[in-house]
């Protein structure tokens, strides 16, 4: 059995996932929604690389497994399972470097939004007094009016 090493793209992506303090934006979403969103992101990349449906379908299945990991796991657990998923699909005939490129594209698109805190215990940035969140009333504060 040959040893599979992550390339620079794969190492950078898995390290970023491992040390990310927040879950990705797909975390907790529905299975069908995640599969559809992921396929929209990587469809053009896969079509450029593989022009026949017979070669594209395994990458679609790989994408579904990738989505399952992204929507249910976080941090180092997510990084471990993503790498495990890629290793399993290499045994099923997919290209190792191409899967790392796909993972990097997906992470780039669905990484958590906002500033990232890299050091534990680092001070959080101060919130602005007139932020947009403060101006939107919470649903509990809504008043229902009967219009007749």
Backbone as JSON, one array per atom type, in Angstrom:
{
  "sequence": "XXXXXXXXXXXXXXXXXXXXXXXXXXXXXXXXXXXXXXXXXXXXXXXXXXXXXXXXXXXXXXXXXXXXXXXXXXXXXXXXXXXXXXXXXXXXXXXXXXXXXXXXXXXXXXXXXXXXXXXXXXXXXXXXXXXXXXXXXXXXXXXXXXXX",
  "N": [[0.85, -1.18, 0.0], [0.63, 2.16, -0.95], [1.96, 5.18, 0.43], [0.1, 8.07, 1.06], [0.56, 11.42, 0.77], [-0.43, 14.65, 1.79], [-0.68, 17.39, -0.46], [0.63, 20.78, -0.85], [-1.63, 22.43, -0.99], [-3.65, 20.81, 0.12], [-2.58, 20.39, 2.71], [-2.56, 23.03, 3.73], [-5.3, 23.62, 3.68], [-6.47, 21.58, 5.35], [-5.14, 22.13, 7.77], [-6.1, 24.68, 8.3], [-8.82, 24.1, 8.64], [-8.67, 22.41, 10.85], [-7.83, 24.14, 12.9], [-9.78, 26.04, 13.03], [-11.99, 28.11, 14.8], [-14.76, 28.23, 14.55], [-17.69, 26.55, 13.24], [-18.15, 25.53, 9.76], [-20.1, 27.28, 7.23], [-21.99, 25.49, 6.3], [-22.64, 23.79, 8.3], [-24.97, 21.92, 10.06], [-26.99, 22.21, 8.19], [-29.49, 20.95, 5.86], [-29.28, 17.68, 4.32], [-29.81, 17.39, 1.5], [-29.75, 20.05, 0.66], [-27.1, 20.8, 1.23], [-25.69, 19.01, -0.44], [-26.53, 19.91, -2.96], [-25.59, 22.59, -2.96], [-22.81, 22.19, -2.71], [-22.29, 20.77, -5.07], [-22.87, 22.72, -6.96], [-20.73, 24.43, -6.57], [-18.44, 22.89, -7.2], [-18.94, 21.76, -9.67], [-18.2, 23.0, -12.17], [-15.43, 22.83, -11.99], [-15.01, 20.07, -11.96], [-16.1, 19.37, -14.46], [-14.3, 20.63, -16.19], [-12.04, 19.07, -15.74], [-12.86, 16.38, -16.12], [-14.57, 15.12, -18.75], [-16.58, 13.26, -19.31], [-19.64, 11.73, -18.29], [-19.41, 9.36, -16.93], [-17.02, 9.59, -15.58], [-17.55, 11.81, -14.05], [-19.6, 11.22, -12.22], [-18.57, 9.64, -9.95], [-17.19, 11.7, -8.62], [-19.3, 13.31, -7.9], [-20.52, 11.68, -6.01], [-18.46, 11.56, -4.16], [-18.52, 14.22, -3.41], [-20.99, 14.33, -2.07], [-20.38, 12.81, 0.18], [-18.39, 14.4, 1.28], [-19.91, 16.64, 1.9], [-21.55, 15.56, 3.9], [-19.72, 15.24, 5.97], [-18.98, 17.96, 6.36], [-21.37, 19.1, 7.23], [-21.9, 17.9, 9.65], [-19.7, 17.76, 11.36], [-16.94, 19.35, 13.17], [-13.9, 21.33, 13.49], [-10.92, 19.61, 14.51], [-11.92, 17.04, 14.31], [-13.5, 17.19, 12.03], [-11.5, 17.74, 10.11], [-9.97, 15.36, 10.25], [-11.89, 13.43, 9.39], [-12.46, 14.36, 6.81], [-10.02, 13.95, 5.52], [-9.86, 11.18, 5.8], [-12.07, 10.42, 4.26], [-11.21, 11.28, 1.73], [-9.03, 9.54, 1.37], [-10.35, 7.09, 1.28], [-11.8, 7.37, -1.11], [-9.73, 7.52, -2.94], [-8.9, 4.9, -3.03], [-11.05, 3.96, -4.41], [-10.63, 4.91, -6.9], [-10.45, 7.68, -7.51], [-8.72, 10.78, -8.22], [-6.06, 11.77, -6.2], [-4.72, 14.32, -5.86], [-6.49, 15.98, -7.22], [-8.83, 15.73, -5.68], [-8.0, 17.07, -3.37], [-7.77, 19.63, -4.37], [-10.47, 20.12, -4.91], [-11.5, 20.03, -2.29], [-10.21, 22.27, -1.2], [-11.39, 24.31, -2.75], [-14.07, 24.08, -1.96], [-13.85, 24.62, 0.81], [-12.88, 27.22, 0.71], [-15.1, 28.54, -0.28], [-17.14, 28.01, 1.62], [-16.17, 28.55, 4.18], [-16.17, 29.67, 7.64], [-17.71, 32.81, 8.26], [-16.55, 36.14, 9.01], [-14.27, 37.66, 11.45], [-11.48, 35.73, 12.5], [-10.48, 34.15, 15.46], [-7.39, 33.31, 16.47], [-5.71, 32.61, 18.6], [-6.25, 30.99, 21.7], [-8.18, 32.58, 24.19], [-7.66, 35.11, 23.31], [-8.4, 38.62, 23.09], [-11.67, 39.68, 22.16], [-12.83, 41.58, 19.34], [-14.08, 44.91, 19.93], [-17.59, 45.52, 20.02], [-19.58, 47.5, 17.86], [-21.48, 50.36, 18.81], [-23.72, 51.22, 17.37], [-24.57, 49.01, 15.83], [-25.89, 46.96, 13.14], [-27.29, 44.73, 14.01], [-28.32, 45.49, 16.47], [-30.36, 47.19, 15.77], [-32.37, 45.69, 14.59], [-35.4, 44.36, 15.55], [-36.02, 41.65, 17.8], [-37.72, 38.52, 17.24], [-39.44, 37.96, 19.34], [-40.17, 40.46, 20.17], [-41.88, 41.39, 18.29], [-44.97, 42.77, 17.22], [-48.16, 41.61, 16.76], [-50.65, 42.5, 14.6], [-54.09, 42.61, 14.08], [-55.43, 42.83, 11.04], [-58.28, 43.95, 9.63]],
  "CA": [[0.0, 0.0, 0.0], [1.48, 3.33, -1.03], [1.67, 6.26, 1.37], [-0.46, 9.26, 0.43], [0.87, 12.65, 1.5], [-1.17, 15.82, 1.34], [0.13, 18.4, -1.12], [0.61, 22.05, -0.11], [-3.03, 22.9, -0.92], [-4.35, 19.96, 1.09], [-2.05, 20.68, 4.05], [-3.04, 24.35, 4.14], [-6.75, 23.54, 3.92], [-6.78, 20.77, 6.53], [-4.67, 22.85, 8.95], [-7.05, 25.77, 8.57], [-10.04, 23.48, 9.17], [-8.36, 21.87, 12.18], [-7.67, 25.22, 13.88], [-10.87, 27.02, 12.89], [-12.8, 28.1, 16.02], [-16.19, 28.18, 14.26], [-18.05, 25.58, 12.19], [-18.36, 26.14, 8.44], [-21.46, 27.77, 7.05], [-22.89, 24.39, 5.96], [-22.87, 22.98, 9.49], [-26.35, 21.85, 10.53], [-27.94, 22.34, 7.09], [-30.06, 19.69, 5.39], [-28.43, 16.87, 3.45], [-30.03, 17.72, 0.09], [-29.29, 21.43, 0.44], [-25.64, 20.79, 1.23], [-25.23, 18.32, -1.66], [-26.8, 20.8, -4.09], [-24.67, 23.72, -2.89], [-21.45, 21.73, -3.01], [-22.16, 20.42, -6.48], [-22.82, 23.98, -7.71], [-19.39, 25.0, -6.44], [-17.37, 22.11, -7.83], [-19.36, 21.22, -10.96], [-17.37, 23.54, -13.26], [-14.07, 22.31, -11.84], [-15.03, 18.66, -12.37], [-16.34, 19.31, -15.9], [-13.04, 20.96, -16.86], [-11.09, 17.96, -15.58], [-13.42, 15.11, -16.63], [-15.66, 15.51, -19.64], [-17.62, 12.24, -19.47], [-20.49, 11.52, -17.12], [-18.91, 8.2, -16.2], [-15.96, 10.06, -14.69], [-18.06, 12.86, -13.17], [-20.47, 10.69, -11.17], [-17.85, 9.35, -8.7], [-16.89, 12.95, -7.91], [-20.56, 13.74, -7.3], [-20.7, 10.87, -4.8], [-17.45, 12.05, -3.22], [-19.03, 15.51, -2.92], [-22.02, 14.06, -1.08], [-19.71, 12.38, 1.42], [-17.73, 15.6, 1.78], [-20.98, 17.44, 2.5], [-21.97, 14.92, 5.15], [-18.72, 15.61, 6.98], [-19.04, 19.4, 6.61], [-22.59, 19.51, 7.92], [-22.06, 17.25, 10.95], [-18.48, 17.77, 12.19], [-16.2, 20.61, 13.26], [-12.54, 21.32, 14.01], [-9.98, 18.53, 14.17], [-12.73, 15.88, 13.93], [-13.84, 17.42, 10.62], [-10.28, 17.59, 9.32], [-9.65, 13.93, 10.22], [-12.86, 12.7, 8.57], [-12.3, 14.76, 5.42], [-8.85, 13.24, 4.99], [-10.24, 9.77, 5.72], [-12.97, 10.3, 3.11], [-10.39, 11.36, 0.51], [-8.25, 8.3, 1.26], [-11.26, 6.02, 0.88], [-12.15, 7.54, -2.51], [-8.54, 7.19, -3.74], [-8.98, 3.45, -3.22], [-12.12, 3.71, -5.38], [-10.2, 5.34, -8.23], [-10.4, 9.12, -7.75], [-7.39, 11.37, -8.21], [-5.71, 12.3, -4.89], [-4.46, 15.75, -5.93], [-7.72, 16.66, -7.65], [-9.74, 15.8, -4.53], [-7.51, 18.12, -2.49], [-8.16, 20.88, -5.02], [-11.91, 20.28, -4.68], [-11.68, 20.36, -0.87], [-9.78, 23.66, -1.02], [-12.41, 25.17, -3.36], [-15.26, 24.04, -1.1], [-13.56, 25.32, 2.06], [-12.77, 28.65, 0.39], [-16.46, 29.07, -0.48], [-18.03, 27.82, 2.77], [-15.51, 28.75, 5.47], [-16.95, 30.56, 8.5], [-17.59, 34.25, 7.97], [-16.17, 37.0, 10.13], [-12.89, 37.57, 11.89], [-11.14, 34.49, 13.17], [-9.61, 34.26, 16.62], [-6.47, 32.19, 16.33], [-5.15, 32.22, 19.89], [-7.26, 30.88, 22.75], [-8.14, 33.64, 25.2], [-7.37, 36.42, 22.72], [-9.54, 39.51, 23.27], [-12.56, 39.83, 21.02], [-12.92, 42.98, 18.93], [-15.24, 45.57, 20.53], [-18.76, 45.67, 19.14], [-19.97, 48.89, 17.62], [-22.71, 50.7, 19.51], [-24.82, 51.34, 16.42], [-24.5, 47.91, 14.87], [-27.14, 46.63, 12.47], [-28.01, 43.73, 14.81], [-29.03, 46.16, 17.56], [-31.51, 47.9, 15.23], [-33.41, 44.75, 14.17], [-36.08, 43.81, 16.73], [-36.09, 40.2, 17.89], [-39.05, 38.03, 16.92], [-40.26, 38.03, 20.55], [-40.62, 41.84, 20.32], [-42.81, 41.75, 17.22], [-46.36, 42.96, 17.62], [-49.05, 41.11, 15.7], [-51.83, 43.37, 14.49], [-55.15, 42.02, 13.27], [-55.94, 43.74, 10.01], [-59.59, 43.47, 9.14]],
  "C": [[0.89, 1.24, 0.0], [1.02, 4.41, -0.05], [1.18, 7.48, 0.6], [-0.17, 10.47, 1.31], [0.03, 13.78, 0.93], [-0.21, 16.78, 0.63], [-0.01, 19.72, -0.36], [-0.8, 22.6, 0.03], [-3.8, 22.12, 0.13], [-3.89, 20.22, 2.51], [-2.58, 22.01, 4.58], [-4.52, 24.3, 4.52], [-7.07, 22.75, 5.18], [-6.29, 21.43, 7.82], [-5.62, 23.98, 9.32], [-8.35, 25.23, 9.17], [-9.81, 23.02, 10.6], [-8.33, 22.96, 13.24], [-8.76, 26.28, 13.81], [-11.77, 26.97, 14.13], [-14.3, 27.98, 15.78], [-16.48, 27.11, 13.22], [-18.26, 26.29, 10.86], [-19.82, 26.49, 8.26], [-22.46, 26.68, 6.65], [-23.28, 23.55, 7.17], [-24.33, 23.07, 9.93], [-27.39, 21.99, 9.42], [-28.45, 20.97, 6.66], [-29.16, 18.99, 4.39], [-28.58, 17.25, 1.98], [-29.53, 19.12, -0.24], [-27.77, 21.48, 0.33], [-25.11, 20.13, -0.05], [-25.41, 19.22, -2.87], [-25.82, 21.98, -4.11], [-23.24, 23.32, -3.23], [-21.29, 21.41, -4.48], [-22.14, 21.67, -7.34], [-21.42, 24.59, -7.68], [-18.37, 24.2, -7.25], [-17.72, 21.56, -9.21], [-18.46, 21.7, -12.1], [-15.95, 22.99, -13.19], [-14.01, 20.86, -12.32], [-15.23, 18.54, -13.87], [-15.08, 19.66, -16.68], [-12.07, 19.78, -16.84], [-11.57, 16.69, -16.26], [-14.64, 15.42, -17.47], [-16.72, 14.45, -19.84], [-18.38, 12.05, -18.16], [-19.97, 10.37, -16.27], [-17.8, 8.6, -15.23], [-16.46, 11.12, -13.71], [-18.88, 12.31, -12.0], [-19.73, 10.3, -9.89], [-17.49, 10.61, -7.92], [-18.16, 13.54, -7.29], [-20.8, 12.97, -6.01], [-19.69, 11.27, -3.72], [-17.92, 13.36, -2.59], [-20.12, 15.31, -1.87], [-21.42, 13.62, 0.25], [-18.99, 13.54, 2.09], [-18.75, 16.49, 2.5], [-21.48, 16.88, 3.81], [-21.01, 15.25, 6.28], [-18.85, 17.08, 7.36], [-20.27, 19.82, 7.41], [-22.73, 18.9, 9.32], [-20.85, 17.35, 11.87], [-17.81, 19.12, 12.18], [-14.76, 20.35, 13.71], [-11.69, 20.15, 13.57], [-10.72, 17.25, 13.77], [-13.12, 16.0, 12.45], [-12.62, 17.19, 9.73], [-9.91, 16.11, 9.16], [-10.59, 13.18, 9.28], [-12.8, 13.1, 7.1], [-11.11, 14.03, 4.79], [-9.15, 11.75, 4.84], [-11.14, 9.52, 4.51], [-12.17, 10.35, 1.81], [-9.59, 10.09, 0.31], [-9.13, 7.13, 0.8], [-11.58, 6.13, -0.62], [-10.95, 7.36, -3.43], [-8.55, 5.69, -4.02], [-10.07, 3.08, -4.22], [-11.83, 4.34, -6.74], [-10.15, 6.83, -8.49], [-8.98, 9.65, -7.58], [-7.14, 12.11, -6.89], [-5.52, 13.82, -4.92], [-5.71, 16.54, -6.33], [-8.73, 16.77, -6.51], [-9.3, 16.88, -3.54], [-7.84, 19.5, -3.06], [-9.64, 21.16, -4.8], [-12.18, 20.67, -3.23], [-11.31, 21.81, -0.61], [-10.81, 24.63, -1.6], [-13.66, 25.23, -2.5], [-15.01, 24.81, 0.19], [-13.47, 26.83, 1.83], [-14.16, 29.28, 0.28], [-17.29, 29.04, 0.8], [-17.35, 27.95, 4.12], [-16.35, 29.7, 6.32], [-16.68, 32.02, 8.18], [-17.12, 34.99, 9.22], [-14.72, 36.82, 10.52], [-12.65, 36.29, 12.67], [-10.21, 34.76, 14.34], [-8.69, 33.07, 16.6], [-5.93, 31.71, 17.67], [-6.26, 32.09, 20.91], [-7.09, 31.99, 23.77], [-7.8, 35.01, 24.64], [-8.59, 37.32, 22.87], [-10.37, 39.62, 21.99], [-12.61, 41.3, 20.63], [-14.16, 43.62, 19.55], [-16.37, 45.71, 19.53], [-19.12, 47.14, 19.03], [-21.32, 49.15, 18.28], [-23.89, 50.75, 18.56], [-24.81, 50.23, 15.41], [-25.88, 47.6, 14.3], [-27.95, 45.62, 13.28], [-28.82, 44.38, 15.91], [-30.31, 46.82, 17.06], [-32.65, 46.98, 14.83], [-34.08, 44.18, 15.41], [-36.12, 42.29, 16.67], [-37.54, 39.77, 17.65], [-39.98, 38.11, 18.13], [-40.82, 39.44, 20.76], [-41.62, 42.26, 19.25], [-44.22, 41.87, 17.78], [-47.24, 42.51, 16.46], [-50.32, 41.95, 15.74], [-52.85, 42.68, 13.6], [-55.66, 43.07, 12.3], [-57.24, 43.18, 9.5], [-60.04, 44.22, 7.95]]
}
